[in-house]
Amino acid sequence: MFLKEEEEKLKIRKSPEKQKRLKRDAIEINLFKKSIYYKTLKEADGASQSVEFKFDDGTKIELDSDQGQESAKKLLKSIEKLFMMLEIKREPRSYR
């Protein structure tokens, strides 16, 4: 009984429809990785990795040093670029 179940699973994995879908998914992933959206997301991720925090709990960004200010600016610029690409509108700052 166990062998028959395993054989059925293998048949499903090797089905032509599933193979086509997997190839199509791989193509879509590769196309996305070549897109400007992916490159911008990767840039924002890199910028976020370089930001330094003052406290261990990560509540405050370190802005006292030049390096801290530059890394925060880089992160904000990459976020703004993402917003422009995704056409996200800014909300008014009336809450302040």
Buried (B, 14 or more C-beta within 10 A) or exposed (E): EEEEEEEEEEEEEEEEEEEEEEEEEEEEEEEEEEEEEEEBBEBBEEBEEEBBEEEEEEEEBBBEEEEBEEBBEBBEEBBEBBEEEEEEEEEEEEEE
